[in-house]
Structure formats: C-alpha cells, structure tokens
Amino acid sequence: MFTGLIEGICEIRLVRQSTGGMWLTVDLGELADESKIGDSIAVSGVCLTVTGLNGRDASFDVTSETLTKSNLGQLTTGAKVNIERAMKATGRFAGHFVAGHVDGVATVKEIERRGQFADMKFAANPELLGQMALKGSVAVDGISLTIADMDESGFAVALIPETLKRTTLGTAKVGDAVNIETDMIVKTIKRQLEEILPKDEKLTVEKLKAMGF
C-alpha cells in the first residue's frame, strides 16, 4: 500500500529489454539505506518488487502486463522517476489509498504556469475517465492529486510549488505519457453499481443522480 506522497526523484541506471518483460535498475540514493530485497517500491506509480541491491542501485523485474498498462516500457537510461516505498503499518497516512496497480496511461495535453503554481490537463480514454470523479483522488505517475476539472476527453489538476519541486511533473512536457491509477473506492462503487444495473444500461452521471447519489 502507498500514499501517493513521493519520497524522491531517482535516476534510471539500466534498462534491459527481454522476451516477456524488462529488467530495470534505479539509483535509489539515500532511500536504498532502508530498502531490502523483496520490498515493494512504487516506480512512477507502478508497484515493483526489489529483486537485487548493489549499493544504491535497486533492480526490478517488469512483466509484459506491466509494460502494457504503464509507461515503464518508454524509460531509457538517465530518465527520472518518482519513488515511494511501501507504507509501514506504523506510518502516518497522509495521501490517499494507492495500490501501485496502474489502470492505464494518459497524456499531458496542456500546462498553464501561474507563477510558481501550474494547472495541468491530461488526455485520457473513456475507460479511465469512467473511473474518476470530480474532486476525487487520482495518482499521476504515483503522485496523489485531486481532480480539479474533467470533461469527455480528459481531466485537469492544480499543482502547488511543492509538488512541482519534488516530483517529475515539475519537468513534464506536453505529449508526455503518465501512469494513471484511479481511486480504488470509486472503482469499487462503480463496479458494484454496474452489477446492480441491468446489463444493457450504461452507468452515467444522470443515472447516479436518479439513484440518489
């Protein structure tokens, strides 16, 4: 379990493609001091297992399913990624529930700087948007954010200076692919409602209002 609060921006040391997957090595910096083989670490929002440690460098095996659902297959040596270690049972929960199971990829559509702040818009497919709610939570490359606006083609978030400074969104460009994990509570409610509704009826905002939501 993760919180979406990024602990550091780290550099990719090695990317090695293989049949059925990929091997990834990341320089964890000081975060390596408390890491061990078998630990779960979110790499730009994707939950991966540490399979090797060599000093500050941690190695991960990435399956073909993960490569299909995320942007990890586009990584190259020297690229920067957001890193968050799995939350300790005794830790303080400060973000939102993030599983590290990416639902899909969105694309940076527009960036509007407002001094040290920024509004960022993302283009996303209907399946992803159907799992989101205005003012609800979303993890973008593992970063816990609030959906400030959305329409039929995408969604937008408002970014504070701290987020821009401490995550890769501070250097994001229009056209960049980002990993998206929608809120697990919204997904669970949506699935349950779809089970209740007749199979030939699509779940819509209007339908939810009619049901009293």
C-alpha positions in Angstrom: 0.0 0.0 0.0 1.2 3.5 -0.9 0.0 7.0 -0.2 0.9 8.9 -3.3 3.4 11.1 -1.4 6.7 10.9 -3.4 9.9 10.4 -1.4 12.3 11.2 -4.1 13.1 11.7 -7.8 15.5 8.9 -8.8 17.5 8.1 -12.0 17.3 5.0 -14.2 20.7 3.3 -14.3 19.9 0.5 -16.7 17.0 -0.7 -18.9 17.3 -4.1 -20.4 14.5 -5.5 -22.6 13.8 -9.2 -22.7 11.2 -11.6 -24.2 8.2 -11.3 -21.9 9.4 -8.4 -19.8 12.1 -6.0 -18.9 14.8 -5.5 -16.2 15.1 -2.1 -14.6 17.8 -0.7 -12.3 17.2 2.5 -10.4 19.6 4.6 -8.3 17.5 5.0 -5.1 20.1 7.3 -3.4 19.5 7.6 0.3 16.3 5.6 0.1 18.4 2.5 -0.5 19.6 2.6 3.1 16.3 1.2 4.4 15.5 -0.9 1.4 16.0 -4.7 1.1 15.3 -7.4 -1.5 11.6 -8.3 -1.6 10.4 -4.8 -0.7 7.6 -3.2 -2.7 8.5 0.2 -4.2 6.4 2.4 -6.5 8.3 3.5 -9.5 6.4 6.3 -11.1 3.3 4.8 -9.6 3.9 1.2 -10.5 4.4 -1.2 -7.6 7.5 -3.3 -8.3 9.5 -5.7 -6.1 13.2 -5.2 -5.4 14.9 -8.3 -6.8 18.5 -7.1 -6.3 20.5 -4.4 -4.4 24.0 -3.2 -5.2 24.8 -0.2 -3.1 22.3 2.5 -4.0 21.1 0.6 -7.1 17.9 -1.4 -6.9 16.9 -3.9 -9.6 13.3 -4.8 -10.6 11.7 -7.3 -12.9 8.9 -5.8 -15.0 6.4 -8.1 -16.6 4.8 -7.7 -20.0 1.4 -6.9 -18.4 3.0 -4.0 -16.5 4.6 -2.7 -19.7 1.3 -2.9 -21.5 -0.5 -0.9 -18.7 2.1 1.7 -17.9 4.8 4.0 -19.4 7.7 2.0 -18.0 8.5 0.5 -21.4 9.3 4.0 -22.6 12.0 4.6 -20.0 15.6 5.0 -21.0 18.9 5.2 -19.1 19.2 8.6 -17.3 15.4 9.1 -17.2 14.0 10.3 -13.9 11.2 8.5 -12.0 9.1 9.2 -8.9 9.9 6.8 -6.0 7.8 5.9 -3.0 8.5 3.0 -0.7 5.5 0.9 0.6 3.9 2.5 3.7 4.8 1.0 7.1 2.0 -0.3 9.2 3.0 2.2 11.9 3.3 5.1 9.5 1.1 8.2 9.3 -1.3 8.0 6.3 -1.3 11.4 4.6 -2.2 11.0 0.9 -4.9 8.6 -0.4 -5.1 4.9 -0.9 -2.7 3.9 -3.7 -2.2 0.3 -4.6 0.5 0.8 -7.3 -1.7 -1.1 -9.8 -1.8 1.3 -12.8 -5.1 1.4 -14.7 -3.7 2.9 -17.8 -1.7 5.8 -19.4 -2.8 9.4 -20.1 -1.0 12.1 -22.0 -0.1 15.6 -20.9 -2.3 17.8 -23.0 -1.7 21.3 -21.7 0.4 23.0 -19.0 -0.5 26.5 -17.8 2.0 28.1 -15.4 0.7 30.5 -12.8 3.8 31.9 -11.1 5.1 29.0 -9.0 1.9 27.1 -9.5 0.6 25.2 -12.5 -2.6 23.8 -14.0 -2.0 20.6 -15.9 -4.5 18.9 -18.3 -4.3 15.3 -19.4 -6.0 13.5 -22.3 -7.4 10.1 -21.2 -9.6 7.4 -22.7 -13.2 6.9 -21.7 -12.4 3.8 -19.6 -10.1 5.7 -17.3 -12.4 8.8 -17.1 -15.3 6.5 -16.2 -13.4 5.5 -13.0 -12.9 9.2 -11.9 -15.0 11.7 -10.1 -14.7 15.5 -9.9 -12.8 16.5 -6.7 -11.9 12.8 -6.3 -8.4 11.5 -6.0 -6.1 10.2 -8.8 -2.5 9.1 -8.8 -0.5 10.5 -11.7 2.9 8.8 -12.0 2.4 7.8 -8.4 1.6 11.4 -7.2 -1.6 11.8 -5.1 -3.6 14.6 -6.7 -7.2 15.9 -6.7 -9.2 16.1 -9.9 -9.9 19.8 -10.4 -11.9 19.5 -13.6 -12.8 16.9 -16.2 -14.8 16.5 -19.4 -15.3 13.8 -22.0 -11.8 13.9 -23.3 -9.7 14.3 -20.1 -9.1 15.8 -16.7 -7.1 18.5 -15.0 -5.2 19.0 -11.8 -3.9 22.1 -9.9 -0.3 21.7 -8.8 1.3 23.5 -5.9 5.0 24.5 -5.9 6.0 21.7 -3.5 4.6 19.1 -6.0 6.4 20.7 -8.9 9.7 20.8 -7.0 9.6 17.2 -5.5 8.1 15.2 -8.5 8.7 14.7 -12.1 5.7 16.8 -13.0 7.9 19.8 -12.5 9.7 19.0 -15.7 6.8 17.4 -17.6 6.2 18.4 -21.2 3.1 18.4 -23.4 2.9 14.9 -25.0 4.5 13.1 -22.1 2.8 9.8 -21.2 1.9 9.4 -17.5 0.7 6.4 -15.4 -2.8 6.7 -14.0 -4.2 4.9 -11.0 -7.8 5.9 -10.3 -9.2 5.9 -6.8 -9.9 2.4 -5.6 -13.0 3.5 -3.7 -14.6 5.0 -6.9 -13.7 1.9 -8.8 -15.3 -0.4 -6.2 -18.5 1.6 -6.1 -18.7 1.8 -9.9 -18.3 -2.0 -10.2 -21.0 -2.7 -7.6 -23.4 -0.3 -9.3 -22.8 -1.9 -12.6 -23.7 -5.2 -11.0 -27.0 -3.7 -9.8 -28.0 -2.0 -13.0 -29.3 -4.0 -15.9 -26.5 -5.2 -18.2 -27.8 -3.1 -21.2 -27.8 0.1 -19.2 -24.7 2.3 -19.1 -23.7 3.9 -15.8 -23.9 7.7 -16.3 -23.9 10.7 -14.0 -27.6 11.2 -14.8 -28.3 7.6 -13.7 -26.4 8.1 -10.5 -28.4 11.2 -9.7 -31.6 9.3 -10.3 -30.5 6.7 -7.9 -29.9 9.3 -5.2 -26.1 9.7 -5.4 
